[in-house]
């Protein structure tokens, strides 16, 4: 049977799903491609988090950070008005590992997009460090873009470079992703959690790099051990179907023994190691599980 995206396109059309671009790679080759109107660079939203995670792996390899690095080591002057008198509840004790797997102790995650847009405090790290925690870090998963922003701020403090500048020679250039744009905070910190704009083709290359455990054109760009670690389940998540499979470090676990980088409005980079395959999807669609269902029903059986 010749692989085809016809069934996928028919399904998303039938259900009115706003998918705009798809790339499927298998066995190191482009298996299929479809674009509604060309493959334009677009905001990848929280897919950005998975790129930030790659910068962390490199900084750890270079000895600039460890999983036990704490916010207080880089932002020691920030105070917090705590509801609890216990020192372990203070944001200064949040570790990089807590941030990576989003278990920082917040019930209401800080620095969502709407809050960022209206925040008077321009130093977002200072604002984050001023907020009380609801529990000891490390216990419960709460999805938080603010946690990823703090990863970006921590990396910049540790390396002296923004995440974008740090990744450019180490990841973007080798993958052929040129002239990257990535939004920043008012003080010039790469958002980390969002704001990266790349094309679907470029996103699929990122997925292929992940599938190859950090290798690209014979070069080990990111340690394979880091790829394996961050794309394996680190904490339980709640939800249904592809959102209840658990969370790694800035990656979601999927059904079908897959994992994914995942952004709002249907930006998806699904890696399926058992089928040696990558499926990259760009969309303008809030019904993300419906897109995932279309992938599993129409593309996965052909792999």
C-alpha positions as CSV (number, residue, x, y, z in Angstrom):
1,X,0.0,0.0,0.0
2,X,1.4,3.4,-1.0
3,X,1.3,5.8,2.0
4,X,-1.1,8.6,1.7
5,X,-2.4,11.6,3.6
6,X,-5.7,11.6,1.8
7,X,-7.6,10.0,4.6
8,X,-6.2,12.4,7.2
9,X,-7.1,15.4,5.0
10,X,-10.6,14.1,4.4
11,X,-11.1,13.5,8.1
12,X,-9.9,17.0,9.2
13,X,-12.0,18.5,6.4
14,X,-15.1,16.6,7.4
15,X,-14.8,17.7,11.1
16,X,-13.7,21.2,10.2
17,X,-10.4,21.0,11.9
18,X,-8.1,23.9,11.2
19,X,-5.0,22.0,10.3
20,X,-2.7,24.0,8.0
21,X,0.3,21.8,7.5
22,X,1.5,18.2,8.1
23,X,4.8,16.4,7.7
24,X,5.4,12.7,8.2
25,X,8.9,11.2,8.4
26,X,9.7,7.6,8.7
27,X,13.0,5.6,8.5
28,X,14.8,8.9,8.1
29,X,12.8,10.0,5.0
30,X,10.0,12.4,4.3
31,X,7.0,10.0,4.0
32,X,4.4,12.6,3.2
33,X,3.6,16.3,3.3
34,X,0.5,18.4,2.9
35,X,-0.1,22.2,3.2
36,X,-3.4,24.0,3.1
37,X,-1.6,27.1,1.7
38,X,2.1,26.8,1.8
39,X,4.3,26.0,4.8
40,X,4.8,29.4,6.5
41,X,6.6,30.1,9.7
42,X,4.1,30.4,12.5
43,X,4.1,30.7,16.3
44,X,4.6,27.2,17.8
45,X,3.3,28.3,21.2
46,X,4.3,25.7,23.9
47,X,6.3,23.6,21.5
48,X,8.9,26.2,22.4
49,X,9.2,24.6,25.8
50,X,10.7,21.5,24.2
51,X,13.4,23.5,22.5
52,X,14.2,25.3,25.8
53,X,14.7,21.8,27.3
54,X,17.4,21.1,24.8
55,X,19.3,24.1,25.9
56,X,19.1,22.8,29.5
57,X,20.6,19.5,28.5
58,X,23.5,21.3,26.8
59,X,24.1,23.6,29.8
60,X,24.2,20.6,32.1
61,X,26.7,18.8,29.8
62,X,28.8,21.9,30.0
63,X,28.7,22.0,33.7
64,X,26.7,25.3,33.9
65,X,23.7,23.7,35.6
66,X,22.5,20.6,37.3
67,X,19.1,19.1,37.9
68,X,19.5,20.2,41.6
69,X,20.3,23.8,40.7
70,X,17.9,26.0,42.7
71,X,16.3,29.3,41.8
72,X,17.9,30.9,44.9
73,X,21.3,30.3,43.5
74,X,20.5,32.7,40.6
75,X,17.9,35.0,42.0
76,X,19.1,35.4,45.7
77,X,17.8,38.9,46.2
78,X,14.2,38.2,45.5
79,X,11.9,37.8,48.6
80,X,8.6,36.0,48.8
81,X,5.6,36.7,51.1
82,X,4.9,33.1,52.1
83,X,1.7,31.6,53.5
84,X,3.8,28.9,55.2
85,X,6.7,29.5,57.5
86,X,8.4,26.4,56.3
87,X,11.6,27.2,54.4
88,X,11.0,24.4,51.9
89,X,8.0,26.2,50.6
90,X,10.0,29.2,49.5
91,X,10.5,29.6,45.7
92,X,14.3,29.9,46.2
93,X,14.2,26.1,46.9
94,X,12.6,25.2,43.6
95,X,15.0,23.1,41.6
96,X,15.6,22.9,37.9
97,X,14.1,19.4,38.0
98,X,11.0,20.8,39.6
99,X,10.7,23.4,36.9
100,X,11.3,20.9,34.1
101,X,8.6,18.5,35.1
102,X,6.3,21.3,36.4
103,X,6.0,20.4,40.0
104,X,6.9,23.7,41.6
105,X,4.1,23.9,44.2
106,X,1.7,26.4,42.5
107,X,-2.0,25.8,42.3
108,X,-2.4,28.8,40.0
109,X,0.5,28.9,37.6
110,X,2.1,32.3,37.2
111,X,2.9,34.2,33.9
112,X,0.2,32.9,31.6
113,X,0.0,34.9,28.4
114,X,-2.8,37.2,29.6
115,X,-1.0,37.9,32.8
116,X,2.3,38.6,31.0
117,X,0.5,41.1,28.8
118,X,-0.8,43.1,31.7
119,X,2.0,42.7,34.2
120,X,3.3,46.0,35.5
121,X,6.5,44.4,36.9
122,X,9.0,44.2,34.0
123,X,11.3,41.8,35.9
124,X,9.3,38.6,35.5
125,X,11.8,36.5,37.5
126,X,11.4,38.9,40.4
127,X,7.6,38.7,40.1
128,X,7.7,34.8,40.0
129,X,10.0,34.7,43.1
130,X,7.6,37.0,45.0
131,X,4.7,34.5,44.8
132,X,3.8,32.1,47.6
133,X,3.7,28.4,47.0
134,X,0.8,26.2,47.8
135,X,2.8,23.1,48.7
136,X,6.2,21.7,48.8
137,X,7.8,21.6,45.4
138,X,8.1,18.2,43.7
139,X,4.8,16.7,44.7
140,X,2.1,17.5,42.1
141,X,2.1,18.3,38.4
142,X,0.6,21.7,37.5
143,X,1.1,22.8,33.9
144,X,2.9,26.1,34.0
145,X,4.4,28.4,31.4
146,X,5.9,30.4,34.2
147,X,8.0,27.5,35.2
148,X,9.5,27.3,31.7
149,X,10.1,31.0,31.6
150,X,12.1,30.6,34.9
151,X,14.1,27.8,33.2
152,X,15.0,30.3,30.5
153,X,15.9,33.0,33.0
154,X,18.0,30.5,35.0
155,X,19.9,29.3,31.9
156,X,20.6,32.9,30.9
157,X,21.9,33.7,34.3
158,X,24.1,30.6,34.2
159,X,25.5,30.9,30.7
160,X,25.3,34.7,30.0
161,X,23.3,34.0,26.8
162,X,19.6,34.0,26.1
163,X,18.2,30.6,25.2
164,X,17.8,31.7,21.6
165,X,21.4,32.8,21.3
166,X,22.7,29.7,23.2
167,X,20.8,27.3,20.9
168,X,21.6,29.1,17.6
169,X,25.1,27.5,17.0
170,X,24.4,24.4,19.0
171,X,21.0,23.3,17.5
172,X,19.3,25.7,15.1
173,X,22.2,26.1,12.7
174,X,23.0,22.4,12.5
175,X,19.3,21.6,11.8
176,X,19.2,24.3,9.1
177,X,16.8,26.5,11.0
178,X,18.1,30.0,10.1
179,X,17.1,33.5,11.3
180,X,15.0,32.2,14.2
181,X,12.6,34.6,15.9
182,X,11.7,34.0,19.5
183,X,9.8,36.5,21.7
184,X,11.3,37.9,24.9
185,X,10.3,39.4,28.2
186,X,10.6,43.2,28.7
187,X,14.1,42.7,30.0
188,X,15.2,40.6,27.0
189,X,14.9,37.0,28.4
190,X,13.8,34.5,25.8
191,X,10.2,33.5,26.7
192,X,11.2,29.8,26.6
193,X,7.6,28.8,27.3
194,X,6.3,30.2,24.0
195,X,7.0,32.7,21.2
196,X,9.2,30.6,18.9
197,X,8.3,30.8,15.2
198,X,9.4,28.1,12.8
199,X,7.9,26.2,9.8
200,X,6.3,22.8,9.9
201,X,9.2,21.5,7.9
202,X,11.6,22.8,10.5
203,X,9.5,21.3,13.2
204,X,9.6,17.9,11.6
205,X,13.4,18.2,11.5
206,X,13.4,18.8,15.2
207,X,11.3,15.7,15.6
208,X,13.7,13.7,13.5
209,X,16.6,14.9,15.6
210,X,14.7,13.7,18.7
211,X,14.0,10.4,17.2
212,X,17.7,10.0,16.5
213,X,18.4,10.8,20.1
214,X,20.2,14.0,19.5
215,X,22.1,13.1,16.4
216,X,22.1,15.0,13.2
217,X,24.3,14.5,10.1
218,X,26.6,12.3,12.1
219,X,27.0,14.8,14.9
220,X,25.8,14.4,18.5
221,X,24.2,17.8,19.1
222,X,22.6,16.9,22.4
223,X,23.5,14.0,24.7
224,X,21.4,10.9,23.9
225,X,20.9,10.3,27.6
226,X,19.3,13.7,28.0
227,X,16.8,13.0,25.1
228,X,15.9,9.6,26.7
229,X,15.5,11.2,30.1
230,X,13.3,14.2,29.2
231,X,11.1,12.2,26.8
232,X,10.2,9.5,29.4
233,X,7.5,9.9,32.0
234,X,8.6,11.9,35.1
235,X,5.3,12.7,36.7
236,X,1.6,11.8,36.5
237,X,-0.8,14.1,34.6
238,X,-4.6,14.4,34.6
239,X,-6.9,14.7,31.7
240,X,-8.1,12.2,29.1
241,X,-6.6,10.2,26.2
242,X,-3.3,11.8,25.1
243,X,-3.3,14.2,28.1
244,X,-3.4,11.6,30.8
245,X,-0.3,9.6,29.8
246,X,2.0,11.6,32.0
247,X,4.6,14.3,31.5
248,X,8.3,14.1,31.0
249,X,10.5,17.3,31.1
250,X,8.8,19.8,28.8
251,X,7.4,16.9,26.7
252,X,4.0,15.1,26.9
253,X,3.7,11.4,26.8
254,X,1.2,10.0,24.3
255,X,-0.8,6.9,23.7
256,X,0.8,4.4,21.2
257,X,4.1,4.6,23.2
258,X,4.8,7.9,21.7
259,X,5.7,11.4,23.1
260,X,5.2,14.9,21.8
261,X,6.1,18.5,21.9
262,X,2.8,20.3,22.1
263,X,1.6,23.9,21.6
264,X,-1.8,25.6,21.8
265,X,-4.0,25.7,18.8
266,X,-2.7,22.4,17.4
267,X,1.0,22.7,17.1
268,X,2.3,19.1,17.5
269,X,5.6,17.2,17.0
270,X,4.8,13.6,17.7
271,X,7.7,11.1,17.9
272,X,6.9,7.4,17.6
273,X,10.1,5.4,18.3
274,X,8.5,2.0,17.7
275,X,7.6,3.0,14.2
276,X,10.8,5.1,13.6
277,X,8.4,8.0,12.7
278,X,7.8,11.6,13.3
279,X,4.5,13.5,12.6
280,X,4.6,17.3,12.7
281,X,1.3,19.3,12.6
282,X,0.7,23.0,12.5
283,X,-2.9,24.2,13.0
284,X,-5.2,27.0,14.0
285,X,-7.5,24.7,16.0
286,X,-8.4,24.4,19.7
287,X,-9.7,20.8,19.4
288,X,-6.3,19.2,19.8
289,X,-7.4,15.8,20.9
290,X,-9.5,15.6,17.7
291,X,-6.3,16.3,15.7
292,X,-4.5,13.6,17.7
293,X,-7.4,11.2,17.0
294,X,-7.1,11.9,13.3
295,X,-3.4,11.2,13.4
296,X,-4.0,7.8,15.2
297,X,-6.8,6.8,12.9
298,X,-5.5,7.9,9.5
299,X,-1.7,8.1,9.6
300,X,-0.5,5.8,12.3
301,X,-1.9,2.5,10.8
302,X,0.1,3.2,7.6
303,X,3.4,3.5,9.4
